[in-house]
Amino acid sequence: MKTRHFIVLSVCLLWACVAGAQNQRFENALDFRVINQGFSQGLEEPFDRLPLSMKDSVRPDLWQRSKNTSGIGIRFRTNSTSIATKMELRWNFSMNHMSFVGIKGLDLYCLNDEGKWQFVNATRPKGKEQTFVLVENMEPEEREFMLFLPLYDGVLSLEIGVDSTATLMQPKVDSPRKEKKIVVYGTSITQGGCATRPGMCYSNIMCRDLDCEFINLGFSGEGKLDMVMAEALAKMDVNCYIIDCIPNCTLNDVKERAYNFVKYLREKRPEVPIVMVEGLLYPYSQYNTFFKKYLPEKNAALHDAFKALKKENKKNLYYMTCEGIVGYDEEGTVDGIHYTDIGFRRYADKMIPLLKKLIK
């Protein structure tokens, strides 16, 4: 008897899923507003973070990282009672220290009645191709949504699913504001390692809190102050630059590149504020005698570059120390290096007061 009931229940659930799919339509996410993408023209593929013109001038590993969709999002408006996504990943990538949702999932936010972006739900990745219902049984009223793309995988195609009779349109609300843009160039931490889901990466947190587009140019293992990246940044029409590369740089890299990198940006875009950020002193450096000495040396070299640049021109140059950057309780990282969600939240909280002044 129990077996019969189980079979009947299974058939009912299967029928419900089929019926739900039949009553839903999917549209290409690229038909709506794409946010937080620094380069929208000349791309090899639509969700890339660097233009095709840079492919032969950067290291192969950096180019591959530029295929990760970290920071990029989709803005849309609908009166649907349900929202689903259909996505094909580039690699179906995995790591042993980061949530699958953060690596290759999506998360959805809704603009609430207070004008704040509120988390709704995240997908649960199950393969290279994935379809997921993020929310259902909503009242059929018009709402604004924001969908963040994966942090450590690429996206070949993405569709948004709504009720077959619902509207699915461009957003009405200008949020994040189109005329306010910040770009951060950095490392795997900047890219989002190891946020549990895309919305918890610090660039996406600050996108919501500052209500501005926040372009993520974090490249895991490849934030090395390459001059080709300074040239790329200088071509971007933004309100602020954040340079957060110290974790990927050797001491010699900092000494030889930091000054020249920032000086080039200042010469090309003198009106745009630049924030130079120290690297985190990893919790284990309190016990590891090499890193206890080496990490502060790299930060000191960065500060020397800052002082030299500030002496030449005091305008539009700012410095963020590592003090309290992920809190003071040593609980801000997953593996001693990459941030937990609370680490990303604390980083954002330290940075936001300065950025508010710079983009006002």
Solvent accessible surface area in square Angstrom, and as a share of the most:
residue,aa,sasa,rsa
1,M,156,0.69
2,K,178,0.75
3,T,95,0.55
4,R,155,0.57
5,H,106,0.47
6,F,141,0.59
7,I,97,0.49
8,V,82,0.47
9,L,102,0.51
10,S,46,0.30
11,V,89,0.51
12,C,70,0.42
13,L,108,0.54
14,L,119,0.59
15,W,179,0.63
16,A,52,0.40
17,C,93,0.56
18,V,70,0.40
19,A,22,0.17
20,G,39,0.37
21,A,65,0.51
22,Q,137,0.61
23,N,94,0.48
24,Q,30,0.13
25,R,73,0.27
26,F,53,0.22
27,E,51,0.23
28,N,67,0.34
29,A,0,0.00
30,L,65,0.32
31,D,87,0.45
32,F,16,0.07
33,R,26,0.10
34,V,42,0.24
35,I,0,0.00
36,N,3,0.01
37,Q,26,0.11
38,G,23,0.22
39,F,28,0.12
40,S,79,0.51
41,Q,145,0.65
42,G,54,0.52
43,L,38,0.19
44,E,71,0.32
45,E,55,0.24
46,P,64,0.40
47,F,5,0.02
48,D,2,0.01
49,R,5,0.02
50,L,0,0.00
51,P,16,0.10
52,L,81,0.41
53,S,99,0.64
54,M,16,0.07
55,K,84,0.35
56,D,144,0.74
57,S,63,0.41
58,V,17,0.10
59,R,86,0.31
60,P,115,0.72
61,D,71,0.37
62,L,1,0.01
63,W,19,0.07
64,Q,83,0.37
65,R,59,0.22
66,S,0,0.00
67,K,16,0.07
68,N,7,0.04
69,T,0,0.00
70,S,0,0.00
71,G,0,0.00
72,I,0,0.00
73,G,0,0.00
74,I,0,0.00
75,R,0,0.00
76,F,1,0.00
77,R,26,0.10
78,T,1,0.01
79,N,45,0.23
80,S,1,0.01
81,T,41,0.24
82,S,14,0.09
83,I,1,0.00
84,A,0,0.00
85,T,3,0.02
86,K,81,0.35
87,M,5,0.02
88,E,53,0.24
89,L,0,0.00
90,R,49,0.18
91,W,94,0.33
92,N,56,0.29
93,F,80,0.33
94,S,58,0.37
95,M,47,0.21
96,N,155,0.80
97,H,57,0.25
98,M,14,0.06
99,S,39,0.25
100,F,100,0.42
101,V,32,0.19
102,G,0,0.00
103,I,0,0.00
104,K,7,0.03
105,G,0,0.00
106,L,1,0.00
107,D,0,0.00
108,L,0,0.00
109,Y,6,0.02
110,C,20,0.12
111,L,34,0.17
112,N,44,0.22
113,D,149,0.77
114,E,130,0.58
115,G,47,0.45
116,K,138,0.58
117,W,29,0.10
118,Q,105,0.46
119,F,77,0.32
120,V,49,0.28
121,N,53,0.27
122,A,14,0.11
123,T,1,0.00
124,R,168,0.61
125,P,17,0.11
126,K,183,0.77
127,G,18,0.17
128,K,81,0.34
129,E,128,0.57
130,Q,17,0.07
131,T,84,0.49
132,F,47,0.19
133,V,70,0.40
134,L,4,0.02
135,V,29,0.17
136,E,104,0.47
137,N,139,0.72
138,M,34,0.15
139,E,116,0.52
140,P,92,0.58
141,E,96,0.43
142,E,82,0.37
143,R,48,0.17
144,E,16,0.07
145,F,2,0.01
146,M,0,0.00
147,L,1,0.00
148,F,0,0.00
149,L,0,0.00
150,P,0,0.00
151,L,0,0.00
152,Y,10,0.04
153,D,0,0.00
154,G,0,0.00
155,V,7,0.04
156,L,67,0.33
157,S,51,0.33
158,L,2,0.01
159,E,57,0.25
160,I,0,0.00
161,G,0,0.00
162,V,0,0.00
163,D,31,0.16
164,S,57,0.37
165,T,131,0.76
166,A,13,0.10
167,T,54,0.31
168,L,15,0.07
169,M,65,0.29
170,Q,88,0.39
171,P,25,0.16
172,K,143,0.61
173,V,63,0.36
174,D,67,0.35
175,S,7,0.05
176,P,1,0.01
177,R,71,0.26
178,K,116,0.49
179,E,107,0.48
180,K,34,0.14
181,K,53,0.22
182,I,0,0.00
183,V,1,0.00
184,V,0,0.00
185,Y,0,0.00
186,G,0,0.00
187,T,2,0.01
188,S,12,0.08
189,I,9,0.04
190,T,1,0.00
191,Q,0,0.00
192,G,0,0.00
193,G,1,0.01
194,C,5,0.03
195,A,0,0.00
196,T,68,0.39
197,R,42,0.15
198,P,0,0.00
199,G,0,0.00
200,M,30,0.14
201,C,0,0.00
202,Y,0,0.00
203,S,0,0.00
204,N,0,0.00
205,I,0,0.00
206,M,0,0.00
207,C,1,0.00
208,R,34,0.13
209,D,68,0.35
210,L,9,0.05
211,D,47,0.24
212,C,0,0.00
213,E,12,0.05
214,F,0,0.00
215,I,4,0.02
216,N,1,0.01
217,L,1,0.00
218,G,0,0.00
219,F,0,0.00
220,S,23,0.15
221,G,34,0.32
222,E,11,0.05
223,G,0,0.00
224,K,58,0.25
225,L,6,0.03
226,D,19,0.10
227,M,74,0.33
228,V,33,0.19
229,M,0,0.00
230,A,0,0.00
231,E,69,0.31
232,A,5,0.04
233,L,1,0.00
234,A,13,0.10
235,K,163,0.69
236,M,7,0.03
237,D,121,0.63
238,V,9,0.05
239,N,48,0.24
240,C,0,0.00
241,Y,0,0.00
242,I,0,0.00
243,I,8,0.04
244,D,10,0.05
245,C,2,0.01
246,I,6,0.03
247,P,30,0.19
248,N,34,0.18
249,C,4,0.02
250,T,70,0.41
251,L,34,0.17
252,N,96,0.49
253,D,21,0.11
254,V,1,0.01
255,K,128,0.54
256,E,116,0.52
257,R,83,0.30
258,A,1,0.01
259,Y,60,0.23
260,N,74,0.38
261,F,0,0.00
262,V,1,0.01
263,K,66,0.28
264,Y,55,0.21
265,L,0,0.00
266,R,24,0.09
267,E,111,0.50
268,K,111,0.47
269,R,42,0.15
270,P,83,0.52
271,E,105,0.47
272,V,6,0.03
273,P,14,0.09
274,I,1,0.00
275,V,0,0.00
276,M,1,0.00
277,V,0,0.00
278,E,21,0.10
279,G,5,0.05
280,L,19,0.09
281,L,71,0.36
282,Y,14,0.05
283,P,25,0.16
284,Y,72,0.27
285,S,8,0.05
286,Q,93,0.42
287,Y,182,0.69
288,N,60,0.31
289,T,116,0.67
290,F,122,0.51
291,F,58,0.24
292,K,123,0.52
293,K,136,0.58
294,Y,46,0.18
295,L,9,0.05
296,P,57,0.36
297,E,57,0.26
298,K,9,0.04
299,N,11,0.06
300,A,55,0.43
301,A,10,0.08
302,L,7,0.03
303,H,66,0.29
304,D,82,0.42
305,A,10,0.08
306,F,26,0.11
307,K,105,0.44
308,A,42,0.33
309,L,1,0.00
310,K,58,0.25
311,K,181,0.77
312,E,98,0.44
313,N,64,0.33
314,K,154,0.65
315,K,152,0.64
316,N,45,0.23
317,L,1,0.00
318,Y,72,0.27
319,Y,38,0.15
320,M,18,0.08
321,T,59,0.35
322,C,20,0.12
323,E,117,0.53
324,G,19,0.19
325,I,4,0.02
326,V,11,0.06
327,G,22,0.21
328,Y,167,0.63
329,D,71,0.37
330,E,88,0.40
331,E,112,0.50
332,G,0,0.00
333,T,21,0.12
334,V,70,0.40
335,D,61,0.32
336,G,11,0.10
337,I,49,0.25
338,H,31,0.14
339,Y,6,0.02
340,T,32,0.19
341,D,35,0.18
342,I,79,0.40
343,G,0,0.00
344,F,0,0.00
345,R,78,0.28
346,R,60,0.22
347,Y,2,0.01
348,A,0,0.00
349,D,73,0.38
350,K,57,0.24
351,M,2,0.01
352,I,17,0.09
353,P,74,0.47
354,L,35,0.17
355,L,0,0.00
356,K,116,0.49
357,K,140,0.59
358,L,28,0.14
359,I,9,0.04
360,K,196,0.83
